[in-house]
Amino acid sequence: MNIDDILDVAKIIPVLEVSSLEKATPLAKALARGGMQVVEVTLRTPCALEVVAAMRSAAPELIVGVGTICKPSDVVAAIDAGAAFLVSPGASETLLGELAASGAPSMPGVATASESIAAFEAGFKAQKFFPAELAGGVSYLKALAGPLPDVRFCPTGGVSAARALDYLALPNVACVGGSWVATKQLIAESAWVVIEDNARTAVDLQSASRFSGRPQ
């Protein structure tokens, strides 16, 4: 499965920060029950890599990727943990090279046209636009569509349920990443019913983006 295959599976990807390994199994099951197919576990906690393995075991139907890839050693560790894809918040020349050499489906992070061109030249047509809202949001991505027609973006950072459809209406947006589906607080509180409901809302938004007449 390549990165395009993964992005075609889901239009909304929950971005997860999990501080306790014991939360991994019920979290995975709640997201899966809600209809989520693709999730991103961020490397922001000491147990993140163990969480990846636990989520994959608890809900094999989930495609579990790893985010906050910031250095070459993160690439190796994430792949060893079973990550289905890799996501970085930004990308140096060294990190782009490591991602490319790994052969793993990857989305390097960009925030400017120059960074996007550099990532494209390194072989990455799918890119994370981060932090989306602070970096210019919908209007900025709309402006990039003309000069960079071959790049597919996954805007992440400040993207709410209310804003998701605005991003998904853009022809150069493949999907959006959002922490609102399962926030750090909801996970810490074991609010699995709420998370499941949020997942269902995300699935409904995905359907709306495909069938409401909005361009894809």
Secondary structure, DSSP 8 states (H G I E B T S, - for coil): --HHHHHHH-SEEEEE----GGGHHHHHHHHHHTT--EEEEES-STTHHHHHHHHHHH-TTSEEEEE---SHHHHHHHHHTT-S-EE-SS--HHHHHHHHHH---EE-EE-SHHHHHHHHHTT-SEEEETTTTTTTHHHHHHHHHTT-TT-EEEEBSS--HHHHHHHHTSTTB--EEEGGGG-HHHHHTT-HHHHHHHHHHHHHHHHHHHHSS---
